[in-house]
Amino acid sequence: MITRARLLAAALVLAMPLGCRPRVPAGSADSNATAMGHWDEWRDLSPLVEIARHHAPQPAANAIDRASALLRENKAASADRALAAVSGGAGHHWIAVARADVVALHFTLCIRGVALRITDGAKASATDRQADFSEQTRVEPGDVSVEATLVNLDAAVSSGEAALSTQARIARARVAAFAQQCAANENVGEMAQQVVEGDLATLAAEGHLTPDLAYLWAGVQMTRFSGSAARPFLLQAREGGFDHPAVTFMLAAIALEQGELDHADEYAKAAAKVYADTGDREHQAEVRFLQGEISRARKQPKAARTHYEAALAIDAKHSASILARAELDIATDTETAILGLQRGMTSLLLDGKLDETSARVAATNLEQLLVLAVEPHQIQLIRDALLQRIDDESDAMRRGLRYFFAAMLDVRLREYQVAHGHGVLAKEEFADSGVKPPIDIEAFLGRLREG
């Protein structure tokens, strides 16, 4: 129960929703290298302007000031062009930092992990940002190279100037966080993750986290350590004006983890309201699930069921709610729980005859459900739901997926001969379907034979 809440919170924080604006008044930035500013101030680079006035060559400081003015006019692309025009002069490292902050805070489109697009008149928000991996999408003049930006920031970090190095790390962590999400390939994504975590660790140790980076560092703490480790950085993000509902959601998950159920409920209700106001249905479902977990912790099964059903009404494929509902059903009897799982699997396995693309989606949906099953009784329950009435299933590919994932669960229960039998049946069904299966059944059977 709590593990799932932590997974949801970690997933939310790593989504890096940098487009929101705070509801608290912006504070004033100090003029030293440790002035990290409020989130609203960072949207027009005010903290960087103040620091550059005291540490950067005058031409660079003036250019950053002009770019800040353009950002206040909602002209992000113009701000970047103004900075680019002086990028070869004195203080070029400071200009590189400013350009990186502009693109990280205001881009709307990531093109195949190669370039980031910013435009005048567009306010980048968490929902506006898109990743486009289509090979038909052309990189346009004015799109900013991700690689060149990171190379320039590497040089700025290594400059030997303390104030510049700190600001370069801040900008590099921001850009690399998006490079990780919109990576050109897996290796690039892994390298970007290493850069992000390394820079965040350094900035945290020096007390230089900005509100948005405090939020990211909380996600690292949540994923690698605990909610207790993450909470101070979430509070730091909130106090700095970074009020994205994911922060509140994470605080709710942490409060649940620590048994602070009244606080968890308060945070969850606040997050639910914001997600409802913004029409974010995906996260509405996640919050309703979390509220169900809070009700379960309070020994209120009826209330918990109401929340799980509400989550499924929003998203019928919400696997955590499918499994959680089955956990409530099993208190009545096993058959009721199995029937409930089968209803949920109907949505996970999609409608109609599966083709290669839809089979891959269905397999991913089922896999997400299996990942959540950590207790032996849950594993058995899902396996039973997969196999019961399997002959009533008319689509061979769907039968094959049921047999295959049942075999996966057999392995987790150390029932290897049964797993082999189900694997063979999956292979036969895949062959009958005439569709390329989304998994390598021969490799699976080979591993079983090898023991």
N, C-alpha and C positions, 0 to 999 in steps of 0.2 A: 504493500500500500504506500508507505512512505518513499520507498525506492522509486516508484513510478512518479511521484510528485517531484522528486529531485531531478529525475530525468527530464521531465517537462520543463522545469525551471532552467536547467542547464541549456536545453535546446533553445529556449526563448532568449536567454542572454547572449548566446553565440550568434543569434540572428542579427545582432548589431543594428537595431533600428535607430539610425542617427538623425531622422528627420523631425522628431518632435520638438516642440517648443515648451518651455516651462510656464507654469501658472504663478510662479513666485517672482517678485521683482528682482531684477538683476542687481548684483552687488557691484562694487567697484574693484578693479584689478589693482594690485600693488605694482610697483615698478621694478621688482626684482625677478630673478629667474625662477623663483619658486611660486610665483603668483599664478595659480592655475585657473582662476576665474570661474564665473558661473556659465552654465551652458548657453544661455541666451547671448552672452557676450562673445562666446566662441563663434557663433553664427556669423558675426561680422569681423572676426579676428581681433577684437578689442584687446584681449590679453596679450596677444602677440605684438600688437602695435605698441603697447606700453613697454614691453620688454625690449623691443627693437630700438626704441628711442634711447635707451640707456646702453645698449650693447652693440648695435649694428652700425656700420658706416652710414652717414647721414643720407646719401642717395637711396640706399636700400630702405632705410626707415621711412623716408618720404614716400617711396613707392608703395610700401605696405600700408601706409596711412591712406593713400589714394585708393588702393584696392578695397580697404575697409569701407570707405565712403561709397564705392560702387556697390558693395554687398548690401549696404543699408538701403540702396535703391533697387535691390533685387536684381542686380546685374552681375551674376556670377561669372558668366562667360567673358564679359567685358573686363572684370577684375583680373581674370587669368591672363587675358591678352595684354593688359597693362603691365602685369608683372613679367610676362614673357619678353616684352619689349626691352626690359632692362636686365634680363637674366645674365648677360655677359659682362656686366660692369662690376663695380666694387660691391662687396657684400652679396656675391652671387649665391653663396650658401644660404643666406637669410631669405633670398628671393625663392630659392628652391623649396624651403620650408613653407613659406607663405603659399606658394602655388599648390603644394601637396595638401595643405589644410583646406584651401578653397575647393579643390576637386573632391577630397574625402567628405567634406561636409555638404557639398551641393550637387554632386553628380546625380543623374537620373537613370543612366543606362551603362551597364558594363557589357562590353562587346567581346565575347569569347575570351575573357581574361586578358585581352591585349590592350584595350583602351577604355577610358571612362569619358562619358559625354556630359558636358554641362551646358546649360543654355541660359540666356537672359529671360527673366520673367517667369521662371519655373521654380517653385519652392519644393525642394526635394524632401519627401517624407518617407517614412518606413514603407508605406504601401505603394508609393510612386516608383521606388527604385526597382529596376528590372535587370535581369541577366539574360543576354541574348547570345546563344551559341550557334545560331544559324550561319552557315557559310555564305548565305546570300546577303547578309547584312554587311554593308560596306563601312569601313572606317572613314569618317569625313574629316576635312580640314578643321582644326580646332579641337578634335578629340585628343585627349591627353594619354600618352603612352604610360602604361602601368610600370613596365620595366625601367624606362628612363627615369621616371619619378623615383622609384626605389633606389636606383643607382645613385642619383643625385643626393638622396637622403643619406645613403651610406657614407658618402663623402662628407656630408655635413656633420654626421654623428662623430666621425673620426677627425674632426677639425682641430680638436684640442682646446676649443673654447667652451667653457662650462655651460654658459647660458645657451649658446647655439646648439651644443650637443643635446641638451635637455629638450629644447623645442623640436629638434630634428627627430628625436626618439618619439615624441608625442605624435608628430606627423607621420612617421614611419609606421607606428603601431596602427594608426587609423587606416592608412592606405593598405597595409599588409592584411588587415582584418578583412577588407573587402576582396583583396586578391585571393585570400583563402576561400571565401565563399564562391567567387566567380573565377576559379582557377582554370588556367588553360589546360592543365592535365593534373594527374594525381601527384606527381613529384613536386610540381609548383605549389600545389595546395599544402603539402607537407612542409616545404621550406617556408612558406608564408606563415604557417602555424608556429613554427619554431621562432621566427622573427617576432611575431606578435607576443608570444609568451615571454621571450627573452627581454623585449623592451618593457613589457608591463611589469615584469619582476624588478627590473632596474628602477623604473619610475616609482613603483610602490615602495621600494626600499629607501628611496631618496625623498619620499613624500611629495612627488611631483605628478600624481595622477590627476588628470582633468575629470570632470564629472562623467563624460562618456567612457573614458578609459577605466574609471573606478568601476563602472558597470561591467565592462568586459573582464576586468580582473576578478570581480565577484564570480563571474561564470567559470573562470579557471579554478577558483577556490572551491566552488560548488562541485565541479566535475571531479577534481583530483583529491579533494580533502573532505569538506563537510559544509553544511549550511552555516554552522557557527563561524567557520572561517570566512564565509562569504558575506555574512550580514553586515559587518562594519563598513565594507566597501559599497554595499547597496545603500546604506544610510548616507554615506559620503556622496554618492551619486545623487540621491534625492535632495540632500541639503544644498548641492551645487546646482539644482534646478533641472536635473535630468529626470523628468517625471513620466517617462514612458510607462504604460501599464505593466510591461514585463517586469519592471522593478518591483511594483506592488505585488504582482503574482509570485515572484520569487520570495519576497518576504512572507507571503502567506504559506508557501511550501515549507519554508524554514521554520516558521512558527508551528506548523503541523508536526514537522519532524521532531521538534523539541517539546511537543505536548502543550504548547501555549494555544489552546484551541479557540479561546475568545479572540485573541489577536489574529489568529489565522483566519477566522471567519470575517473579521472586520476588513482585513486586507483583501480577502477574496471578493467580498461584496464591492469594494472600491474598484478592483480590477474589472469585475463583471460589468459594472456601470460604464466604465470607459470603453470597453470593447463593444458593448451594446450601442453606445452613442456613436462610435465610429463605424458600426456595421461590420466589424471583424468577426465573421461567423466561426472561422477556424479556432480562434482563441476564445470565443464564447464557449465553445464545446469544451475546451481544456479547463476553463474556469469552473464550469458546471461539474466536470469530473472531480476537480479538486474540492469543490464544496461537498460532493458526495463522500470523498475520503474523510473530510472533517466530520461529517455526520456519522460515518462508520466509527471513527475514533471516539465519538460521543455516545456510542451504543444506541444510535437512532437509525435502525435499518430502513424504516419507512421513508424517512427524510432522505437517506442516502439513495434509495431506489428512485425517488422523484428526481434527484439531481442527475443520476446516470441516464434515466430515460430522457430527460431534457437534453442532455449532451448528445444522445443518439438521435433525437428528433432534429437536432441541428446538423449532425454529421453521423449518418448511419454506419459509417466505417470506423468510428472511433473505437479502436480495439481495446483500449484500457477500460472503457465503460462496458464493453461487451463482456470482458473477463470479470470486472468487478460485479456486474449484475449477476453473473453465474455464481460468484462467491456468496451472494445473498441467497440465491435460489437453492444452493446446496444445503442450506439450513433446513429447507423443506424436505427435499429428497433429491437424489442424484439424477433421476430421470427429468425432473423439472429443469435442473441446471443444464443438462445436455440439450434439451429442447431449446432453451434460451440461447445457448451457444450456436446451435444450428441456425436459428433465426439470424443471429449476427453474421455468421459465415456466409449466408445468402448474399448479404451486401458486400462482404469482402471478396467473394468469388465472382462478382459482377453478374450481369444478365446476358442472355443470349449465347450463341456459339462463340467460343474463344478463338481468336486468331493469335498470331505471334505477339503482337503488341499487347492485347488485352490479357493474354496469358501471363506475360511478364508483370503486368500490374497486379493481377490476382495473386500471383506468387509473392510479390512484395507485401501485399496486404496480409496474407496469411503469416508470412515470416514475422511481421511486426507483432502479431498476436502471440506467436510462439515465444518470441523474445521475452515477453512479459510474464510468461508462465515459469516461475522459479521453484515452486513447491511441487513435490511429486504428485499430490492429489490433483493439482491444476493440470499437470502434464497428462495424467491419465484421463481427466475429464475432457480435455481438448481432443485427445486421440479418439475417445469414444464418439465424440460429436462428429469427427471427420469420417468415421467408418460406418456409423449407424445409417442405415438406409442408403448406402452408397450406390446400390444397384438401381435406385430410383432416379439417379442422376443420368440425364440423357446425353450429356456432352462428354466425349472420351477424354479430352484434355483436362476438363474439370475433375473427372474421376482420377486421372493420373496425378494431378496435384494433390488430391486428397490422400491417395495412397503414399505418395512421396513424403508429404509432411507427417503422416502417421508413422512412416518409417523413421523419420528424424526423431520423433518423440520416442519411438521404441529404443533407439540408441541411447537417448538420455535416461531411459529407465533400465539400461543395460540388458535389454532383451534382443540380443543380436540376431538370433535365428528368425525371430518374428520380423525384425527389421528387414532382413534379407528377403523374406517372403513378400512383404509389402513393397519393397523396392522392385522386385521382379514384376509384380502386378502393375506398378507405376510405369515400368518400361513398356509393358504390353499395351497399356492404355495410350501412352504417348505415341506408340507406333500406329495404333488404330486411328488416332486423331488426324493424322496427316499434317500436323502442325509442328514446327520446330519447338521443342520444349524450352522453357526458360532456365532450366538447370541441366547439369551434365549427369544424367542418371548412371551412365557407365562408370564414371569416376566414383560416384557414391557406392555402387556395388563393388567396385574394385577395392575401395578402402575397407569395406566390410569383410571381403574375402581375406585381406591381409591381416585382419584382426586389429 
